[in-house]
């Protein structure tokens, strides 16, 4: 779980697919990634997550609507 | 920022049907020496009370499921997070009987009778690390919320794979050399 020390050392989030050991010990499903965030970034992330979520929903609606034009 | 809000945000603040699970880890639990057995608190948060974070059918939670418990850190690497949580349950049960603590695990802890889980808001320290497991679509949201979405970058964010544990040992080694 290389992401953990990197997150601490660099104060940056790390994303990892997870090696076989991590997946085995944690029993996290193979369809999941592991994100490691420095605690110092928590407030920033929480503040921005809702906005990102809303933006994603808006884009998703747009993409679906646009796709329907190709399908019709 | 209180830990309950962090956990709530990470479990409910995602735009998909599936919530994320994870843990808040204080620095001492992360370990200055890998080989030390440490006892520390950890916040577990997950989206389904009766479901494993490994499940791909986690529902999006409507309320906080963030809970914390004592965590017996007896591992040489963080990848044994879940295993050590379970290993710590017997000790946590003992603490509970003495009115000093609670017990939790990422899977099925609520199914253990008599194990009240305390609110993440009561978690005594700010986390140094936040571990979350999530789907790729959730990871995209996290990445974007972190401001890491870039069209052009000299140092694009990396997605890591193997090795996991070796990097932790490397970190401990570098500390011991200071």
gemmi code that builds the backbone of each chain (N, CA, C; Angstrom):
import gemmi

chains = {
    "A": [
        ("UNK", (0.833, -1.178, 0.000), (0.000, 0.000, 0.000), (0.875, 1.237, 0.000)),
        ("UNK", (1.486, 1.380, -1.102), (2.463, 2.436, -1.267), (1.823, 3.813, -1.141)),
        ("UNK", (0.546, 3.886, -1.412), (-0.135, 5.170, -1.380), (-0.106, 5.814, -0.023)),
        ("UNK", (-0.124, 5.022, 1.023), (-0.183, 5.586, 2.371), (1.048, 6.404, 2.722)),
        ("UNK", (2.237, 5.832, 2.603), (3.414, 6.643, 2.932), (3.591, 7.824, 2.002)),
        ("UNK", (3.230, 7.642, 0.760), (3.358, 8.768, -0.159), (2.430, 9.903, 0.242)),
        ("UNK", (1.230, 9.538, 0.653), (0.279, 10.559, 1.075), (0.785, 11.320, 2.280)),
        ("UNK", (1.433, 10.624, 3.180), (1.948, 11.279, 4.377), (3.173, 12.117, 4.069)),
        ("UNK", (4.041, 11.563, 3.259), (5.295, 12.253, 2.989), (5.085, 13.499, 2.139)),
        ("UNK", (4.223, 13.380, 1.172), (4.070, 14.462, 0.214), (2.833, 15.308, 0.474)),
        ("UNK", (2.038, 14.926, 1.462), (0.782, 15.622, 1.743), (-0.076, 15.716, 0.497)),
        ("UNK", (-0.035, 14.668, -0.280), (-0.847, 14.602, -1.487), (-1.627, 13.296, -1.477)),
        ("UNK", (-2.794, 13.311, -2.064), (-3.545, 12.059, -2.131), (-2.848, 11.053, -3.032)),
        ("UNK", (-3.011, 9.806, -2.712), (-2.461, 8.750, -3.548), (-3.572, 7.783, -3.911)),
        ("UNK", (-3.531, 7.349, -5.112), (-4.515, 6.389, -5.584), (-3.789, 5.120, -5.993)),
        ("UNK", (-4.298, 4.015, -5.533), (-3.635, 2.763, -5.862), (-4.641, 1.706, -6.284)),
        ("UNK", (-4.215, 0.915, -7.255), (-5.053, -0.216, -7.644), (-5.107, -1.238, -6.521)),
        ("UNK", (-4.064, -1.262, -5.743), (-3.978, -2.257, -4.676), (-3.272, -3.493, -5.185)),
        ("UNK", (-2.214, -3.868, -4.495), (-1.519, -5.093, -4.876), (-2.315, -6.288, -4.346)),
        ("UNK", (-1.881, -7.455, -4.735), (-2.602, -8.664, -4.322), (-2.649, -8.786, -2.805)),
        ("UNK", (-1.575, -8.372, -2.146), (-1.553, -8.456, -0.691), (-2.605, -7.581, -0.051)),
        ("UNK", (-2.701, -6.344, -0.536), (-3.692, -5.434, 0.028), (-5.099, -5.970, -0.191)),
        ("UNK", (-5.364, -6.433, -1.390), (-6.700, -6.942, -1.687), (-7.024, -8.177, -0.851)),
        ("UNK", (-6.016, -8.984, -0.627), (-6.241, -10.202, 0.146), (-6.518, -9.884, 1.605)),
        ("UNK", (-5.662, -9.069, 2.194), (-5.795, -8.805, 3.627), (-7.005, -7.949, 3.959)),
        ("UNK", (-7.269, -6.964, 3.137), (-8.381, -6.073, 3.455), (-9.718, -6.639, 2.978)),
        ("UNK", (-9.646, -7.614, 2.060), (-10.845, -8.188, 1.454), (-11.676, -7.133, 0.719)),
        ("UNK", (-10.994, -6.106, 0.299), (-11.645, -5.118, -0.544), (-11.839, -5.725, -1.929)),
        ("UNK", (-12.984, -5.490, -2.493), (-13.299, -6.088, -3.773), (-12.377, -5.613, -4.885)),
        ("UNK", (-12.206, -6.444, -5.864), (-11.358, -6.086, -6.984), (-11.911, -4.949, -7.826)),
        ("UNK", (-13.155, -4.597, -7.565), (-13.744, -3.480, -8.307), (-13.517, -2.158, -7.598)),
        ("UNK", (-12.714, -2.167, -6.563), (-12.471, -0.948, -5.786), (-11.015, -0.520, -5.868)),
        ("UNK", (-10.838, 0.763, -5.895), (-9.507, 1.334, -5.785), (-9.316, 1.802, -4.355)),
        ("UNK", (-8.103, 2.006, -3.992), (-7.828, 2.535, -2.665), (-7.246, 3.939, -2.794)),
        ("UNK", (-7.901, 4.873, -2.160), (-7.425, 6.248, -2.136), (-6.900, 6.548, -0.738)),
        ("UNK", (-5.736, 7.130, -0.677), (-5.158, 7.521, 0.604), (-5.004, 9.037, 0.608)),
        ("UNK", (-5.653, 9.665, 1.573), (-5.634, 11.119, 1.648), (-4.921, 11.562, 2.914)),
        ("UNK", (-4.108, 12.571, 2.822), (-3.535, 13.137, 4.058), (-4.647, 13.812, 4.848)),
        ("UNK", (-4.606, 13.659, 6.143), (-5.641, 14.272, 6.973), (-5.702, 15.776, 6.813)),
        ("UNK", (-4.576, 16.369, 6.497), (-4.533, 17.823, 6.349), (-5.349, 18.301, 5.147)),
        ("UNK", (-5.651, 17.369, 4.261), (-6.415, 17.738, 3.068), (-7.906, 17.493, 3.251)),
        ("UNK", (-8.289, 16.996, 4.394), (-9.683, 16.589, 4.589), (-10.639, 17.755, 4.408)),
        ("UNK", (-10.333, 18.862, 5.034), (-11.261, 19.997, 4.981), (-11.414, 20.494, 3.549)),
        ("UNK", (-10.300, 20.593, 2.875), (-10.340, 21.032, 1.477), (-11.202, 20.081, 0.654)),
        ("UNK", (-10.985, 18.816, 0.855), (-11.710, 17.824, 0.070), (-13.203, 17.875, 0.357)),
        ("UNK", (-13.542, 17.935, 1.626), (-14.960, 17.967, 2.003), (-15.643, 19.189, 1.396)),
        ("UNK", (-14.950, 20.301, 1.440), (-15.530, 21.528, 0.900), (-15.780, 21.437, -0.605)),
        ("UNK", (-14.942, 20.699, -1.288), (-15.032, 20.663, -2.746), (-15.814, 19.464, -3.277)),
        ("UNK", (-16.016, 18.487, -2.447), (-16.637, 17.261, -2.936), (-18.074, 17.488, -3.386)),
        ("UNK", (-18.807, 18.264, -2.635), (-20.210, 18.498, -2.985), (-20.314, 19.244, -4.312)),
        ("UNK", (-19.470, 20.237, -4.472), (-19.472, 20.991, -5.729), (-19.132, 20.081, -6.903)),
        ("UNK", (-18.145, 19.247, -6.706), (-17.748, 18.320, -7.763), (-18.868, 17.363, -8.096)),
        ("UNK", (-19.530, 16.898, -7.060), (-20.643, 15.975, -7.249), (-21.749, 16.624, -8.067)),
        ("UNK", (-22.061, 17.861, -7.731), (-23.116, 18.570, -8.456), (-22.719, 18.792, -9.914)),
        ("UNK", (-21.467, 19.148, -10.116), (-20.989, 19.353, -11.483), (-21.052, 18.057, -12.273)),
        ("UNK", (-20.707, 16.976, -11.612), (-20.740, 15.680, -12.291), (-22.163, 15.293, -12.673)),
        ("UNK", (-23.095, 15.540, -11.763), (-24.497, 15.239, -12.069), (-24.988, 16.071, -13.250)),
        ("UNK", (-24.597, 17.336, -13.276), (-25.017, 18.214, -14.372), (-24.444, 17.727, -15.695)),
        ("UNK", (-23.189, 17.346, -15.685), (-22.571, 16.862, -16.912), (-23.170, 15.535, -17.347)),
        ("UNK", (-23.470, 14.709, -16.384), (-24.075, 13.424, -16.696), (-25.419, 13.612, -17.394)),
        ("UNK", (-26.218, 14.532, -16.875), (-27.516, 14.811, -17.505), (-27.318, 15.325, -18.929)),
        ("UNK", (-26.330, 16.173, -19.095), (-26.058, 16.713, -20.425), (-25.630, 15.600, -21.387)),
        ("UNK", (-24.735, 14.761, -20.937), (-24.247, 13.689, -21.810), (-25.379, 12.750, -22.220)),
        ("UNK", (-26.221, 12.451, -21.283), (-27.323, 11.536, -21.590), (-28.296, 12.169, -22.588)),
        ("UNK", (-28.523, 13.436, -22.401), (-29.434, 14.122, -23.308), (-28.814, 14.197, -24.700)),
        ("UNK", (-27.547, 14.521, -24.742), (-26.859, 14.616, -26.029), (-26.807, 13.259, -26.721)),
        ("UNK", (-26.592, 12.230, -25.949), (-26.531, 10.890, -26.526), (-27.867, 10.487, -27.131)),
        ("UNK", (-28.929, 10.947, -26.509), (-30.268, 10.573, -27.019), (-30.472, 11.103, -28.426)),
        ("UNK", (-29.813, 12.196, -28.778), (-29.951, 12.725, -30.132), (-29.315, 11.786, -31.157)),
        ("UNK", (-28.235, 11.149, -30.745), (-27.594, 10.204, -31.657), (-28.425, 8.943, -31.816)),
        ("UNK", (-29.127, 8.608, -30.792), (-29.891, 7.351, -30.805), (-31.211, 7.498, -31.540)),
        ("UNK", (-31.701, 8.746, -31.671), (-33.027, 8.923, -32.288), (-32.897, 9.034, -33.813)),
    ],
    "B": [
        ("UNK", (-11.851, 20.708, 11.552), (-13.034, 19.997, 11.064), (-13.220, 18.719, 11.866)),
        ("UNK", (-14.461, 18.462, 12.276), (-14.655, 17.271, 13.097), (-14.676, 16.015, 12.225)),
        ("UNK", (-14.331, 14.928, 12.848), (-14.168, 13.686, 12.104), (-15.476, 13.147, 11.550)),
        ("UNK", (-16.568, 13.444, 12.252), (-17.862, 12.963, 11.747), (-18.170, 13.597, 10.403)),
        ("UNK", (-17.849, 14.859, 10.281), (-18.135, 15.539, 9.006), (-17.259, 14.979, 7.893)),
        ("UNK", (-16.029, 14.689, 8.238), (-15.145, 14.099, 7.230), (-15.717, 12.770, 6.746)),
        ("UNK", (-16.053, 11.934, 7.706), (-16.544, 10.608, 7.338), (-17.869, 10.695, 6.604)),
        ("UNK", (-18.737, 11.584, 7.074), (-20.024, 11.745, 6.399), (-19.821, 12.179, 4.958)),
        ("UNK", (-18.934, 13.106, 4.780), (-18.707, 13.614, 3.435), (-18.159, 12.529, 2.521)),
        ("UNK", (-17.251, 11.743, 3.059), (-16.625, 10.725, 2.227), (-17.567, 9.559, 1.941)),
        ("UNK", (-18.541, 9.366, 2.803), (-19.457, 8.257, 2.553), (-20.704, 8.708, 1.813)),
        ("UNK", (-21.099, 9.949, 1.990), (-22.350, 10.381, 1.378), (-22.139, 11.422, 0.283)),
        ("UNK", (-20.966, 11.958, 0.200), (-20.752, 13.068, -0.718), (-20.423, 12.652, -2.125)),
        ("UNK", (-20.661, 11.420, -2.441), (-20.342, 10.945, -3.782), (-21.577, 10.885, -4.653)),
        ("UNK", (-21.380, 11.078, -5.897), (-22.500, 11.163, -6.800), (-22.922, 9.850, -7.417)),
        ("UNK", (-22.570, 8.777, -6.823), (-22.982, 7.503, -7.382), (-23.878, 6.771, -6.401)),
        ("UNK", (-24.347, 5.664, -6.807), (-25.216, 4.880, -5.940), (-24.427, 4.224, -4.814)),
        ("UNK", (-23.153, 4.134, -5.000), (-22.356, 3.382, -4.045), (-21.552, 4.306, -3.153)),
        ("UNK", (-21.649, 4.078, -1.894), (-20.843, 4.836, -0.957), (-19.451, 4.255, -0.861)),
        ("UNK", (-18.601, 5.000, -0.237), (-17.242, 4.536, -0.037), (-17.059, 4.111, 1.409)),
        ("UNK", (-16.112, 3.270, 1.626), (-15.750, 2.898, 2.983), (-14.330, 3.327, 3.233)),
        ("UNK", (-13.922, 3.296, 4.484), (-12.551, 3.693, 4.726), (-12.213, 3.788, 6.178)),
        ("UNK", (-11.138, 4.443, 6.461), (-10.668, 4.562, 7.829), (-9.889, 5.847, 7.994)),
        ("UNK", (-9.979, 6.419, 9.172), (-9.137, 7.554, 9.527), (-8.050, 7.023, 10.445)),
        ("UNK", (-6.844, 7.318, 10.114), (-5.733, 6.717, 10.835), (-4.864, 7.788, 11.462)),
        ("UNK", (-4.675, 7.739, 12.775), (-3.768, 8.688, 13.405), (-2.325, 8.298, 13.130)),
        ("UNK", (-1.462, 9.268, 13.233), (-0.083, 9.049, 12.832), (0.587, 7.915, 13.598)),
        ("UNK", (0.331, 7.857, 14.893), (1.044, 6.836, 15.658), (0.638, 5.437, 15.231)),
        ("UNK", (-0.582, 5.305, 14.694), (-0.988, 3.992, 14.218), (-0.288, 3.646, 12.914)),
        ("UNK", (0.012, 4.673, 12.147), (0.705, 4.410, 10.901), (2.118, 3.888, 11.171)),
        ("UNK", (2.656, 4.232, 12.322), (3.847, 3.549, 12.766), (5.153, 4.196, 12.394)),
        ("UNK", (5.943, 4.539, 13.375), (7.291, 5.014, 13.087), (8.236, 3.842, 12.890)),
        ("UNK", (7.859, 2.726, 13.436), (8.596, 1.487, 13.222), (7.581, 0.430, 12.825)),
        ("UNK", (7.842, -0.168, 11.695), (6.850, -1.115, 11.202), (6.627, -2.275, 12.161)),
        ("UNK", (7.682, -2.656, 12.839), (7.585, -3.894, 13.592), (6.920, -3.705, 14.941)),
        ("UNK", (6.687, -2.457, 15.342), (6.092, -2.229, 16.647), (4.618, -2.579, 16.641)),
        ("UNK", (4.200, -3.124, 17.732), (2.776, -3.371, 17.881), (2.195, -2.154, 18.581)),
        ("UNK", (1.252, -1.539, 17.940), (0.710, -0.306, 18.486), (-0.793, -0.418, 18.666)),
        ("UNK", (-1.248, 0.296, 19.628), (-2.675, 0.314, 19.899), (-3.168, 1.731, 19.679)),
        ("UNK", (-4.093, 1.890, 18.802), (-4.569, 3.232, 18.548), (-5.997, 3.245, 18.065)),
        ("UNK", (-6.600, 4.399, 18.087), (-7.971, 4.495, 17.607), (-8.022, 4.638, 16.093)),
        ("UNK", (-9.094, 4.211, 15.545), (-9.299, 4.382, 14.113), (-10.777, 4.636, 13.874)),
        ("UNK", (-11.045, 5.498, 12.970), (-12.439, 5.729, 12.582), (-12.735, 4.876, 11.364)),
        ("UNK", (-13.727, 4.066, 11.477), (-14.183, 3.319, 10.322), (-15.425, 4.008, 9.790)),
        ("UNK", (-15.480, 4.203, 8.541), (-16.725, 4.706, 7.977), (-17.063, 3.882, 6.755)),
        ("UNK", (-18.307, 3.610, 6.634), (-18.754, 2.793, 5.517), (-20.208, 3.080, 5.263)),
        ("UNK", (-20.668, 2.640, 4.159), (-21.984, 3.086, 3.745), (-23.099, 2.151, 4.154)),
        ("UNK", (-22.796, 0.927, 4.418), (-23.852, -0.002, 4.772), (-23.557, -0.676, 6.088)),
        ("UNK", (-24.514, -0.633, 6.993), (-24.253, -1.170, 8.316), (-23.999, -2.674, 8.283)),
        ("UNK", (-24.661, -3.353, 7.391), (-24.554, -4.807, 7.401), (-23.814, -5.329, 6.185)),
        ("UNK", (-23.132, -4.435, 5.504), (-22.504, -4.879, 4.274), (-21.000, -4.653, 4.305)),
        ("UNK", (-20.352, -5.476, 3.624), (-18.902, -5.374, 3.545), (-18.510, -4.263, 2.590)),
        ("UNK", (-17.419, -3.565, 2.889), (-16.935, -2.592, 1.913), (-16.492, -3.262, 0.622)),
        ("UNK", (-16.315, -4.569, 0.683), (-15.933, -5.267, -0.536), (-17.119, -5.432, -1.474)),
        ("UNK", (-18.298, -5.251, -0.932), (-19.485, -5.440, -1.751), (-19.558, -4.378, -2.837)),
        ("UNK", (-20.039, -4.782, -3.975), (-20.201, -3.816, -5.057), (-21.617, -3.260, -5.075)),
        ("UNK", (-22.408, -3.589, -4.091), (-23.796, -3.127, -4.081), (-24.079, -2.278, -2.858)),
        ("UNK", (-23.070, -1.553, -2.415), (-23.275, -0.711, -1.247), (-24.274, 0.389, -1.559)),
        ("UNK", (-25.267, 0.581, -0.721), (-26.213, 1.663, -0.956), (-25.629, 2.988, -0.508)),
        ("UNK", (-26.118, 4.021, -1.090), (-25.697, 5.338, -0.638), (-26.364, 5.614, 0.704)),
        ("UNK", (-25.623, 5.936, 1.719), (-26.209, 6.096, 3.038), (-26.960, 7.413, 3.172)),
        ("UNK", (-27.963, 7.402, 3.999), (-28.708, 8.626, 4.250), (-28.247, 9.295, 5.536)),
        ("UNK", (-27.641, 8.537, 6.378), (-27.130, 9.106, 7.623), (-25.714, 8.611, 7.855)),
        ("UNK", (-25.102, 9.201, 8.803), (-23.718, 8.836, 9.086), (-23.606, 7.397, 9.560)),
        ("UNK", (-22.640, 6.716, 9.035), (-22.343, 5.393, 9.550), (-20.942, 5.396, 10.159)),
        ("UNK", (-20.437, 6.568, 10.357), (-19.077, 6.672, 10.861), (-19.022, 6.265, 12.326)),
        ("UNK", (-18.155, 5.387, 12.606), (-17.988, 4.904, 13.969), (-16.506, 4.720, 14.233)),
        ("UNK", (-16.170, 4.706, 15.461), (-14.755, 4.471, 15.733), (-14.589, 3.424, 16.809)),
        ("UNK", (-13.423, 2.879, 16.826), (-13.118, 1.843, 17.798), (-11.619, 1.790, 18.011)),
        ("UNK", (-11.249, 1.138, 19.072), (-9.830, 0.919, 19.278), (-9.326, -0.050, 18.220)),
        ("UNK", (-8.113, 0.164, 17.847), (-7.561, -0.638, 16.762), (-6.198, -1.176, 17.197)),
        ("UNK", (-6.119, -2.430, 17.219), (-4.847, -3.050, 17.558), (-3.964, -3.083, 16.329)),
        ("UNK", (-2.969, -2.260, 16.361), (-2.074, -2.166, 15.202), (-0.940, -3.158, 15.383)),
        ("UNK", (-1.105, -4.288, 14.789), (-0.124, -5.354, 14.989), (0.397, -5.846, 13.653)),
        ("UNK", (0.495, -4.935, 12.748), (0.820, -5.338, 11.388), (2.136, -4.724, 10.946)),
        ("UNK", (2.706, -5.331, 9.969), (3.908, -4.747, 9.382), (3.568, -3.890, 8.184)),
        ("UNK", (2.332, -3.834, 7.832), (1.950, -2.984, 6.720), (0.496, -2.593, 6.833)),
        ("UNK", (0.181, -1.458, 6.274), (-1.180, -0.953, 6.357), (-2.165, -1.837, 5.616)),
        ("UNK", (-1.679, -2.652, 4.753), (-2.594, -3.471, 3.974), (-3.301, -4.504, 4.832)),
        ("UNK", (-2.839, -4.671, 6.069), (-3.510, -5.616, 6.950), (-4.553, -4.914, 7.809)),
        ("UNK", (-4.952, -3.755, 7.378), (-5.910, -2.962, 8.136), (-7.091, -3.778, 8.618)),
        ("UNK", (-7.721, -4.444, 7.705), (-8.950, -5.132, 8.072), (-8.644, -6.302, 9.012)),
        ("UNK", (-7.595, -7.001, 8.720), (-7.241, -8.141, 9.547), (-6.964, -7.703, 10.982)),
        ("UNK", (-6.232, -6.613, 11.118), (-5.889, -6.180, 12.462), (-7.115, -5.671, 13.195)),
        ("UNK", (-8.037, -5.112, 12.466), (-9.270, -4.673, 13.119), (-9.987, -5.850, 13.757)),
        ("UNK", (-10.053, -6.909, 12.991), (-10.727, -8.064, 13.543), (-9.943, -8.674, 14.682)),
        ("UNK", (-8.643, -8.664, 14.532), (-7.818, -9.208, 15.598), (-7.989, -8.411, 16.879)),
        ("UNK", (-8.302, -7.142, 16.720), (-8.429, -6.296, 17.888), (-9.762, -6.402, 18.593)),
        ("UNK", (-10.651, -7.171, 18.040), (-11.985, -7.190, 18.609), (-12.043, -7.810, 19.998)),
        ("UNK", (-11.287, -8.845, 20.220), (-11.339, -9.478, 21.529), (-10.915, -8.481, 22.604)),
        ("UNK", (-9.869, -7.774, 22.316), (-9.404, -6.767, 23.264), (-10.434, -5.661, 23.430)),
        ("UNK", (-11.048, -5.290, 22.309), (-12.057, -4.236, 22.375), (-13.262, -4.682, 23.186)),
        ("UNK", (-13.601, -5.939, 23.061), (-14.716, -6.454, 23.857), (-14.387, -6.349, 25.338)),
        ("UNK", (-13.153, -6.667, 25.657), (-12.726, -6.566, 27.041), (-12.835, -5.134, 27.541)),
        ("UNK", (-12.412, -4.205, 26.693), (-12.520, -2.797, 27.060), (-13.971, -2.397, 27.252)),
        ("UNK", (-14.797, -2.925, 26.390), (-16.211, -2.570, 26.466), (-16.811, -3.022, 27.786)),
        ("UNK", (-16.458, -4.202, 28.178), (-17.001, -4.732, 29.431), (-16.555, -3.896, 30.630)),
        ("UNK", (-15.455, -3.230, 30.461), (-14.972, -2.358, 31.530), (-15.387, -0.909, 31.293)),
        ("UNK", (-16.238, -0.730, 30.330), (-16.765, 0.608, 30.074), (-15.748, 1.581, 29.520)),
        ("UNK", (-14.743, 1.052, 28.832), (-13.694, 1.953, 28.376), (-13.626, 2.087, 26.866)),
        ("UNK", (-14.399, 1.328, 26.168), (-14.225, 1.441, 24.729), (-15.324, 0.768, 23.955)),
        ("UNK", (-15.089, 0.601, 22.708), (-16.077, -0.016, 21.836), (-15.344, -0.847, 20.807)),
        ("UNK", (-16.091, -1.523, 20.016), (-15.483, -2.377, 19.022), (-16.134, -2.174, 17.669)),
        ("UNK", (-15.357, -2.259, 16.675), (-15.917, -2.144, 15.325), (-14.990, -2.805, 14.337)),
        ("UNK", (-15.539, -3.231, 13.274), (-14.762, -3.745, 12.163), (-15.428, -3.306, 10.899)),
        ("UNK", (-14.751, -3.380, 9.808), (-15.362, -2.920, 8.581), (-16.496, -3.805, 8.111)),
        ("UNK", (-16.570, -4.982, 8.650), (-17.650, -5.851, 8.206), (-18.311, -6.508, 9.398)),
        ("UNK", (-19.606, -6.307, 9.498), (-20.389, -7.069, 10.451), (-20.222, -6.698, 11.906)),
        ("UNK", (-19.581, -5.576, 12.195), (-19.363, -5.244, 13.602), (-20.684, -5.031, 14.324)),
        ("UNK", (-21.642, -4.446, 13.624), (-22.927, -4.227, 14.270), (-23.633, -5.523, 14.564)),
        ("UNK", (-23.192, -6.571, 13.864), (-23.819, -7.855, 14.100), (-23.351, -8.509, 15.383)),
        ("UNK", (-22.336, -7.960, 16.001), (-21.847, -8.502, 17.253), (-22.654, -7.877, 18.381)),
        ("UNK", (-23.370, -8.697, 19.076), (-24.288, -8.184, 20.093), (-23.542, -7.394, 21.161)),
        ("UNK", (-24.146, -6.315, 21.574), (-23.616, -5.550, 22.691), (-22.410, -4.709, 22.373)),
        ("UNK", (-22.236, -4.403, 21.124), (-21.081, -3.597, 20.751), (-21.524, -2.215, 20.293)),
        ("UNK", (-21.747, -1.317, 21.191), (-22.120, 0.027, 20.753), (-20.941, 0.701, 20.065)),
        ("UNK", (-21.236, 1.310, 18.963), (-20.185, 2.012, 18.236), (-20.329, 3.498, 18.487)),
        ("UNK", (-19.253, 4.130, 18.777), (-19.309, 5.540, 19.119), (-19.228, 6.404, 17.876)),
        ("UNK", (-19.826, 7.560, 17.990), (-19.843, 8.463, 16.851), (-18.435, 8.887, 16.472)),
        ("UNK", (-18.249, 9.061, 15.188), (-16.945, 9.535, 14.727), (-16.620, 10.905, 15.310)),
        ("UNK", (-17.668, 11.620, 15.698), (-17.441, 12.939, 16.284), (-16.649, 12.840, 17.577)),
        ("UNK", (-16.733, 11.674, 18.210), (-16.018, 11.475, 19.469), (-14.592, 10.987, 19.260)),
        ("UNK", (-14.257, 10.770, 18.022), (-12.889, 10.309, 17.741), (-11.903, 11.340, 18.292)),
        ("UNK", (-10.954, 10.905, 19.089), (-10.196, 11.853, 19.898), (-9.139, 12.679, 19.176)),
        ("UNK", (-8.728, 12.240, 18.016), (-7.642, 12.974, 17.348), (-7.997, 13.216, 15.889)),
        ("UNK", (-7.314, 14.173, 15.323), (-7.469, 14.405, 13.888), (-6.692, 13.326, 13.139)),
        ("UNK", (-7.247, 12.827, 12.065), (-6.559, 11.762, 11.336), (-5.363, 12.299, 10.561)),
        ("UNK", (-4.346, 11.496, 10.498), (-3.214, 11.835, 9.635), (-3.388, 11.236, 8.258)),
        ("UNK", (-4.081, 10.133, 8.230), (-4.358, 9.502, 6.951), (-5.826, 9.146, 6.866)),
        ("UNK", (-6.355, 9.257, 5.700), (-7.720, 8.831, 5.443), (-7.658, 7.795, 4.334)),
        ("UNK", (-8.038, 6.590, 4.661), (-8.035, 5.529, 3.667), (-9.462, 5.307, 3.195)),
        ("UNK", (-9.654, 5.288, 1.922), (-10.983, 5.018, 1.402), (-10.876, 4.053, 0.245)),
        ("UNK", (-11.867, 3.203, 0.139), (-11.924, 2.333, -1.023), (-13.158, 2.715, -1.807)),
        ("UNK", (-12.997, 2.748, -3.090), (-14.057, 3.320, -3.917), (-14.014, 2.769, -5.326)),
        ("UNK", (-15.104, 3.013, -6.021), (-15.171, 2.597, -7.424), (-14.377, 3.598, -8.260)),
        ("UNK", (-14.045, 3.208, -9.488), (-13.326, 4.151, -10.353), (-14.079, 5.460, -10.558)),
        ("UNK", (-15.399, 5.393, -10.670), (-16.151, 6.638, -10.885), (-16.082, 7.526, -9.645)),
        ("UNK", (-16.077, 6.928, -8.476), (-15.911, 7.721, -7.268), (-14.511, 8.310, -7.196)),
        ("UNK", (-13.555, 7.513, -7.615), (-12.176, 7.995, -7.599), (-12.019, 9.212, -8.496)),
        ("UNK", (-12.757, 9.214, -9.577), (-12.704, 10.372, -10.457), (-13.209, 11.623, -9.724)),
        ("UNK", (-14.294, 11.460, -8.982), (-14.833, 12.602, -8.242), (-13.836, 13.098, -7.195)),
        ("UNK", (-13.242, 12.168, -6.504), (-12.257, 12.553, -5.497), (-11.100, 13.296, -6.142)),
        ("UNK", (-10.664, 12.739, -7.252), (-9.531, 13.338, -7.937), (-9.856, 14.758, -8.380)),
        ("UNK", (-11.054, 14.926, -8.873), (-11.455, 16.250, -9.327), (-11.622, 17.201, -8.149)),
        ("UNK", (-12.220, 16.705, -7.083), (-12.396, 17.545, -5.901), (-11.048, 17.984, -5.336)),
        ("UNK", (-10.065, 17.141, -5.528), (-8.728, 17.471, -5.051), (-8.009, 18.422, -5.989)),
        ("UNK", (-8.620, 18.675, -7.139), (-7.999, 19.584, -8.092), (-6.929, 18.937, -8.927)),
        ("UNK", (-6.967, 17.628, -9.020), (-5.922, 16.926, -9.754), (-6.272, 16.643, -11.204)),
        ("UNK", (-7.450, 17.082, -11.630), (-7.803, 16.868, -13.030), (-7.117, 17.934, -13.866)),
        ("UNK", (-6.229, 17.499, -14.703), (-5.476, 18.441, -15.523), (-5.345, 17.883, -16.935)),
        ("UNK", (-5.498, 18.777, -17.883), (-5.316, 18.349, -19.266), (-3.841, 18.136, -19.557)),
        ("UNK", (-3.060, 19.053, -19.074), (-1.626, 18.974, -19.325), (-0.902, 19.183, -17.998)),
        ("UNK", (0.005, 18.334, -17.714), (0.751, 18.475, -16.477), (2.109, 17.815, -16.627)),
        ("UNK", (3.074, 18.449, -16.030), (4.407, 17.859, -16.078), (4.519, 16.690, -15.112)),
        ("UNK", (3.653, 16.659, -14.147), (3.685, 15.553, -13.194), (2.258, 15.079, -12.920)),
        ("UNK", (1.711, 14.364, -13.861), (0.339, 13.883, -13.688), (0.257, 12.927, -12.496)),
        ("UNK", (-0.891, 12.904, -11.855), (-1.040, 12.009, -10.716), (-0.853, 10.556, -11.131)),
        ("UNK", (-0.162, 9.808, -10.289), (0.100, 8.411, -10.601), (-0.897, 7.516, -9.883)),
        ("UNK", (-1.227, 6.444, -10.523), (-1.999, 5.403, -9.865), (-1.039, 4.273, -9.570)),
        ("UNK", (-0.919, 3.978, -8.316), (0.097, 3.034, -7.894), (-0.425, 1.599, -7.895)),
        ("UNK", (0.503, 0.701, -7.944), (0.148, -0.709, -7.848), (1.077, -1.414, -6.901)),
        ("UNK", (1.768, -2.382, -7.387), (2.734, -3.092, -6.584), (4.054, -2.337, -6.562)),
        ("UNK", (4.820, -2.366, -5.506), (4.523, -3.070, -4.264), (3.824, -2.158, -3.260)),
        ("UNK", (3.134, -2.736, -2.351), (2.476, -1.941, -1.341), (3.295, -1.873, -0.074)),
        ("UNK", (3.471, -3.013, 0.549), (4.122, -3.057, 1.860), (5.557, -2.553, 1.797)),
        ("UNK", (6.233, -2.811, 0.731), (7.635, -2.419, 0.643), (7.793, -0.918, 0.787)),
        ("UNK", (6.852, -0.178, 0.279), (6.944, 1.275, 0.379), (6.810, 1.731, 1.821)),
        ("UNK", (6.002, 1.063, 2.575), (5.857, 1.429, 3.979), (7.138, 1.138, 4.725)),
        ("UNK", (7.711, 0.007, 4.425), (8.981, -0.323, 5.077), (10.048, 0.693, 4.694)),
        ("UNK", (9.992, 1.114, 3.452), (10.950, 2.108, 2.997), (10.801, 3.386, 3.794)),
        ("UNK", (9.555, 3.746, 4.042), (9.304, 4.954, 4.821), (9.877, 4.805, 6.225)),
        ("UNK", (9.650, 3.665, 6.827), (10.153, 3.449, 8.181), (11.676, 3.457, 8.190)),
        ("UNK", (12.247, 2.874, 7.154), (13.691, 2.832, 7.077), (14.250, 4.246, 7.006)),
        ("UNK", (13.619, 5.087, 6.195), (14.132, 6.440, 6.036), (14.006, 7.212, 7.342)),
        ("UNK", (12.982, 6.942, 8.096), (12.826, 7.625, 9.387), (13.917, 7.198, 10.358)),
        ("UNK", (14.216, 5.909, 10.335), (15.200, 5.423, 11.292), (16.584, 5.955, 10.986)),
        ("UNK", (16.773, 6.436, 9.769), (18.088, 6.956, 9.381), (18.257, 8.416, 9.767)),
        ("UNK", (17.150, 9.072, 10.188), (17.243, 10.489, 10.502), (17.887, 10.711, 11.859)),
    ],
}
model = gemmi.Model(1)
for chain_id, residues in chains.items():
    chain = gemmi.Chain(chain_id)
    for i, (resn, *xyz) in enumerate(residues, 1):
        res = gemmi.Residue()
        res.name, res.seqid = resn, gemmi.SeqId(i, " ")
        for name, pos in zip(("N", "CA", "C"), xyz):
            atom = gemmi.Atom()
            atom.name, atom.element = name, gemmi.Element(name[0])
            atom.pos, atom.b_iso = gemmi.Position(*pos), 0.0
            res.add_atom(atom)
        chain.add_residue(res)
    model.add_chain(chain)
structure = gemmi.Structure()
structure.add_model(model)
structure.setup_entities()
